[in-house]
Amino acid sequence: MKRALVTGGHGFVASNLARALLERGDAVSVLDLAPPPHSGLALQGIDGEVELLEVDLRDAPAVEAAISSGEFEVVFHLAAQTLVGPAMADPTQTFEVNVRGTWSLLEACRRADLPAVIVASSDKAYGPSDELPYRETMRLRPASPYEASKAAADAIALSYPPSFGLPVAVTRFANIYGGGDPNFSRLIPEAIAAVLDGRRPQIRSDGSPERDFLYVSDAVAAYLAVEHAVGAGGPGAGEAFNAGGERPYAVAEVLQTIVDVSGTDLQPEFLGTGNPAGEIDRQYVDSTKLRELTGWRPEVDLRDGLIRTLDWYRDHAELRPVSAAQAG
């Protein structure tokens, strides 16, 4: 039985990953703060099956103690401040969590001599680029606090294999979506909540920005593929890996697909022009490297993924935000 640690375990993606690790027979611990009102672990029905280590990533001694006592064989580091807006409003906290927190975790992993560490970066680390799709060989050119925090953590992580021999790989995944994402400032969960609640979906742009979308089960499969490439002296150590949905979609197209699969006539409302401040206009990744090394490829296309996501939020109305009209 493998012992695995997932940081940020209450989160949307991390809780899905924790469930997959349990299903393959691992003993799973998660490192996170105290459970929020709607922990992803509870939504996955596994909160009683994992060990919860209540640790703040910014507390380096506590991180050290958690790692050194666990005898873990793999660490998946997904804990982060993940939202662009809060990063713009409070870059200091974002840097503390995403950069210092990652550094503290890597130091603890180094001293524990762990056999495999996978660090979640982001496609946002590449920054704006006229050259698309993003490929792992491209230079990281962050242009906002969130992008900079992910690029810095990315660079720190990739310095550990050549410097210390720690088997670390970095993941730069596209926008991950699916049922259970509690962050309704994001495009897909908010638009789905809107149509389910009888509201027109609103977007802060004119709908022209393009994004790459990865369904959550495909993201989990990609994490496991990267782990396989890193462990047991595999060729993935010291490497970065993209994973995405194989093609970009304009925001307007995503919204229209949500309207179509919902069976409503609630046409999207576009509140802005161009791209919102602090966000990249066009971004999508090339997943060739991961596919050729591991055989991974996404299995859920956007329309099918949106249907699954809509069905999940329909069945979990208590998680959808209460609109002003509903409150009144």
HELIX and SHEET records of a PDB file:
HELIX    1   1 PHE A   12  GLU A   23  1                                  12    
HELIX    2   2 GLY A   40  LEU A   43  1                                   4    
HELIX    3   3 ALA A   60  GLY A   70  1                                  11    
HELIX    4   4 VAL A   84  ALA A   89  1                                   6    
HELIX    5   5 PRO A   91  PHE A   95  1                                   5    
HELIX    6   6 GLU A   96  ARG A  100  3                                   5    
HELIX    7   7 GLY A  101  ALA A  112  1                                  12    
HELIX    8   8 ASP A  123  TYR A  126  5                                   4    
HELIX    9   9 PRO A  145  PHE A  164  1                                  20    
HELIX   10  10 LEU A  187  LEU A  196  1                                  10    
HELIX   11  11 VAL A  216  VAL A  230  1                                  15    
HELIX   12  12 VAL A  251  SER A  262  1                                  12    
HELIX   13  13 THR A  288  THR A  294  1                                   7    
HELIX   14  14 LEU A  302  ASP A  315  1                                  14    
HELIX   15  15 ALA A  317  LEU A  319  5                                   3    
HELIX   16  16 ALA A  324  ALA A  327  1                                   4    
SHEET    1   A 7 GLU A  51  GLU A  54  0                                        
SHEET    2   A 7 ALA A  27  ASP A  32  1                                        
SHEET    3   A 7 ARG A   3  THR A   7  1                                        
SHEET    4   A 7 VAL A  74  HIS A  77  1                                        
SHEET    5   A 7 VAL A 117  ALA A 120  1                                        
SHEET    6   A 7 VAL A 168  PHE A 173  1                                        
SHEET    7   A 7 ALA A 240  ALA A 243  1                                        
SHEET    1   B 3 ASN A 175  TYR A 177  0                                        
SHEET    2   B 3 GLU A 210  TYR A 215  1                                        
SHEET    3   B 3 PRO A 248  ALA A 250 -1                                        
SHEET    1   C 2 GLN A 202  ILE A 203  0                                        
SHEET    2   C 2 GLU A 269  PHE A 270  1                                        
END                                                                             
